[in-house]
Amino acid sequence: MTTLSVETAQGADFGQADFGQTDFSRNFIALACHKGGLRFGSFVTKAGRQSPYFFNAGLFDDGASFRALCGYYAAAIEASGIGFDMLFGPAYKGIPLVTGTAIRLAETGTGIPFAFNRKEAKDHGEGGTLIGAPLAGSVLIVDDVISAGTSVRESVDIIRRAGAVPAGVVIALDRMELGQGTVSATEEVSATYGIPVVAVATLDDLITYLAGSPEIGAHLDAVKAYREAYGVRSTD
């Protein structure tokens, strides 16, 4: 089982996103704002809530920014100290994310096997729904966000059916938002499956970033008000 040492990704200049800087959460948020992956305004969430911000990992849509994004994932994984043997990315957004993250981890000298699934089973060629390394050992799930937890549930089922064990989940942004009860969606996942959930950045990180960013700081009060209405409290 691999437990990675702490190395992190540089990325304020996303074209030079190499390992070495510790503030990957802040750099991720800066890049997300730059690419439009993190936008501010008025958006309706899946839960029907009016949110002052919206995140879309699909807008890291060029080689330089996507390489940087996957570097931030690798940095968050390394900083977490989670032990794992391989990576798994659920279709669809998890497919490029797990591939890119495995490449960025390899750049640190750690070659990690990875796999992903397709939504529809293939009845010719290699067949089946899984592509990549056979699921084995302790498997870390790589995805963009957790909302209802459906993707995680499906991933855990796939991993366990293969005789492997889920090691945890790593996502880009934890909204720290209440789910169906008194805990967040990420906390629900962690409690349900007994695995840690690691985020490149959290809502707390976003609020800290807004407080120090005059160009977009006007959105700070709205984001803080949303956290007061729907957010869980930080454990810091």
Summary of the structure (lengths in Angstrom):
residues: 236
radius of gyration: 17.4
end to end distance: 29.4
largest distance: 55.6
contacts: 787
relative contact order: 0.15
helix: 39%
strand: 26%
